[in-house]
Amino acid sequence: MIVTEDVGVVQREAWAAKVLPPVEEVRPGLWSIPVPMPRNPLRYVLSYALALDDGLALIDLGMDTEESWDALVRGVAATGHHITEVRYAAITHLHPDHFGLAPRLRETTGATIAMHAADATALGHFTPVDTAAEKEAWRVDLTGLGAPPEVVEAERLQLVRFPPGESADIVLAHGDRLDLPGWNVEAVWTPGHTPGHLAFVDRDRDLLFSGDHMLPRISPNISSGPGELPDPLHRYLLSLHATTALPDCEVLPAHEYRFRGVVERARQLMEHHEDRLTEIRDAVAARPESTAWELTRNVTWSRPVDAMTPRLKRLAVRETQAHLIVLSDRGDVRSDDGTPARWTLSSTATKKEH
């Protein structure tokens, strides 16, 4: 996908070469730090370090692994600071590559952890009983989508949780200004990828820290399921539309490379999902009474479904379901509410075709 202007030339070249980009000073007192993601096709998350009078603030952190922690420590050192000088960490969302190191960072440095309430709540401490109930909810959900046993029973990537009795130090809401002296960073609620996903805009410096909401090359996974939004794709499309009202500034995403063109990229992503909705609707028309899993196998992906790992298959079928929910909301398709649920064109949609 081509964006209007790519300003992250070094990062883009590193991405193409499949190597980590260097720590890079994006603006005076602002650095991007690549933190590796072991055994993940995205390869790294970009943590952003903002200079404060008495240390550093970070936006996103990396996975809870020794390799990731060591890379973050080295990256902070490259800015001329020590990891113990990190005072504040703003988390875009709850996924392990963004939040994973937060408990360790707070334990090591005493840093303040800030995130949206919807995601912070989901990261509360779970007892073994809670964990078993969560696993059962996922099993029921995936069975209802018609997923095969290898997908239903596949080991799920576990969220890193807050320790017992702890939570985020600061709960951010849309429009809140981060307490970072010398910076004018505002939280922008962009639900869809997760219920509490946040982006951060600095209007003074012409910057948008987009997390996973907006990436230069791919669309983030938008999934239905336990703990997710009831209609995640609808909320994501609304978030993209709202993003077009932001300044058309440089985008600092959590993966891949920097680019410019907020409005154009938001429109591209909206168009991508409209095309995807059409493709899935056509698949329902061609194969009525299909389950979400059967439809997943009959639409296009970046790689063949059979070549996906069970975890990627699970993400794929949940994304198909998110699109089916929107199509149902629009009156184009309907489900028989069985187990597994089967989809057909609605009577209204059938009449339109004739």
N, C-alpha and C positions, 0 to 999 in steps of 0.2 A: 504494500500500500504506500503510495507516494503522498507525502505531506507537503504543505505549501513552502516550507523552508526548513531545512535541517541545519541546526546550528551545532549539534554535537558530533562534529566530524571525527574527532579522535575516538569517541565512544562508538560511533557507527563502524569505523574501520576495525575496532577491536571485536565488535559483535560479528562482523563478517568473517574475521579471522578465527573466531571461536576461542578468544583469549580474554582474560580480564582487562578492562580498560585501566588506565592509571588513576590514582587520586588526582582530581582536577579542580583547580580554583575557578569556579564559574563566575563569581563576582568577588570583589574585595571582601574578604571575611566570610566567604561561602564556598564550601568544597563538596564535591561528590565523592563518595567512598564506595567502591564496589565490594560487596560482601558475598563470597561464593555460596552457592546453594548446591551441596553435594548431591549427585545423582538426580538432577532436575534439569529438564531441557531449557529452562530459562537461565540457568547457569549462575546468575548473581542477582542480588537486589541492590539497588543504589540507595545508600544511606546519605543523607545530606547534613553537613555540619555547619552550624551558624555560630560565628564568633560573638561572644558576650564580653562584657567588661571583666567578668570574673571567671570565664571559662568557655564552655561550649554548650549549645543545644543541638540535639539530633532529631531528624525526622526519619522515622523507620530505622530498624536495627539489624535484622538478619535472623537466621535460624539458630536454634539452640543446639549448636554443635561446637566442638573445640576449634575446628577449622574456621568457622564463621566468627567466633569470638576473637581468635588470634588476628584475623584479617581486620576486624573492626578496631582492635587495639592498635595495629600497625597503621591503619588509615588515619586514626585520630592523631597518632604521633607524627604523621606526614604533614599535618596541618600546623605543627609546632606546639601541640598540646599533649597532655597525658590523659589516659582514659579516666582517671580520678577527677579530672576537671570538668567532666560532663555534668551539667546541672539540671538538664531538662530533656525529656524525650517525648515528642509528639508522635503518636502512632496513627497511621492512616486507617488501618483495620486489623482485625483479629487474626489473620492467617499467620501460620508459624514463621514464614519468611519475613514478616514485618514486625510481629510482636515477640517472637521466640526468645530473644535475648533480654527482654525487658526485666523479668525478675532478677536475672544475674546482674544486669547493669545497676538496678536499684540497690541490690545487696552490696555491690562493690563500691558504688559511688554515692549512694543516697539520692540519686537523681529523681526528680519529680516525673511521674508518668502521667501523660494526658491522652485521653481518647474519648470517643463518643460513647454515650451511655449504653446504646443498644449492643455494641460489641463488648464493652467492659462487663456488662451483666452476664453475657454468654461465657466469659472467661473466669467466672467465679469458681471457687474450689468445688470439685465433685467428689462425693463419697463413692465407694465401690458400687453401692446400690444405684446411685445416680448414673454411673457409667454404664452399668448393665442395662438400665432402662433406655439410655440414649442409643446403645447398640441395637436393642430390640426395635426401637422406633425406626432406625435406618433400615433394618431388615424388612419390616412391614412396608415401608415406603418403596423400597426397591422391588420387592415382590409385586406390589401394585402396579409398577411400571412394566412388568413382564421381564425384568432382567434375569439372566441365567444365574445358576448357583455360583459360578466363579466370580461374578460381579457382586452378587448379594453378600457373599461371605468373605470377599477380599478385605484384607486388613486396611482400615481407614487411617489416613494420616491424622494423628491425634493433635488437637490443639494444646498449646502450652497454656497452663492455667496459672492464675495467681495463687500464691501460698494460702493456706487456711487463714481466714480472718482478714485478708488483704484484698484491695481492689485498686483501681486507678486513683491516683492522688487528685487529679483534676478531671472532671467530666465536662467535655466540651459540647456545645450546641452550635447550631448554624449561626454564623455571624459573630461568634465569640472571638475576641482578639487574644492571641497568645501572649503571655506575660514574658516577653523577651525584649528587654530594653535595647533600643537601637534598631529594632525591626518593627515593621507594621504588617504582621502576619495574621490573617483572618481565617477562621475555620469555615469551610464550605461543605455542608452535608450533601453527599452524593450517593445515596443508597442504591443498591442494585447488586453489585458484586458481593457485598455483605450488607446487613441491615444498617450498620453504623459506619459505613465507609465515609471518611473525610478526605477532602483535598484542602490545600492551604494556599491562599493567594497573598502575595506581597505586592500591592499596587505601586508602592514607591519604587520598587526595583523591577517591575514589569515581569513578575515570575508567578507561575502556577506549579506548585508541588502536587502532582496529580495522583500519586499512589498508583493503584491499578485501575482507577476509573478511566483513564485515557492513556493508552500506550501508542507508540508511533507506528507499529506494524501489525498488531493483532488486537482482537477484541478480548477483554477479560471473560473468564467463564461466568456465566449468569445461570445460577442453579436454583431449582426448586428443592424442597426437602425439609426435614426437621431442623428447626432453628433458623431457617432462612425466611425471607419475606414471603407472604402468601402469593404475591404476584411479582416476582423479582424483575422480570424483563420489563414489565410496564413501569416499575419504579426506576429502572436503569434508563429507559428511554426518556422519562421525565427529567431525570438528572442530567442527561446529555443536552436536552433542550434548554434547561436552566443554565448549563455551562456556556451556551452561546451568548449569554448576557454578560459574561465575564470579560475583562479586558483581553484583547487578542494578543496575549503576551507569550513569552518563551515558556515552554512546558518542560518541567523537570519530573519525568516519570520514575516509577520505582524499578523499572526494568528496561533493558535495551539501551536507548540513547535519547538525548535531549532533542527537542525540535521546536519549531515555531508554527503557529497556526491553530489556535484553540478552536475557533469557529469552524474552520474547514474540517478539522479532524472530527469534531463532534458530529458534523453533518455526514461525514463518511461513515462513521460508526452507526448512526441512525439508518442510513441507507443500507448498510450491510445487514442489519437485523430485519429491515423490511424485505430485502431479497431472501433472507433465510426463512422468514415467515411464509413467503410465497412458495418457496421450495418445499417446505414441510406441508403446507396446505395441498400442494399438488401431489405429494406422496400419499396423503390421506385419500385424495380423490382416486388415485391409481390403485390403492390397496386398502379399501374400506375394511373396517373391523380389525385394523392393526393395533398392536400395543405400542407404547412409546419406544420400547426396545426394538421392535420390528421396524418402526419408522427410522430409528437411529441408524440401523443397518442399511437403509435405503436412501439416505441423503449423503451429500458429499462432506468430507472432512479433510483436514490437512494431511492425514495419513489413513490408510485403510483401517476399518474398525478391527479386523482380525489381527492387525499389527500393533494394536494398542495394548498397553498393560491393563489388567483388571481395574486399576484405579482410574486410568484415563477413560476406560469404557464407562465407568460409573459417572464421571463428570460429563461425558457425552450424552448419556441417556437423561441425566437430570437437566441438561441444557435443552435437549429436545422437549422435555416436559414443560420447561419454562415457556417455550415458544407455543406449545399447544394450549397453555393456559391463556395466553394473549389471544390466540385464534378463537378460543372458546368465548372469551370476553367480547370479541368482535362479532360473534354470531356466525363464524365461518365453519366451526367444527363442533361436535358434541361427543361426549363420552357416555358409555353405558353404565359407568360407575361400578363395574364388576371388578373382580380380582383374578387376573390383572384387568385393568380398564382397557377397553377397546374404543378406537376413535373412528368416526365417520364424518362426512360433510353434513352440516345441518340442513334441514329442509329449506331454509332461507337461502343458503349458499347454493344448493342444488338448483333452485329456481332461477337464481342469477345466471347460472351457467347456461340455462336454456332461454 
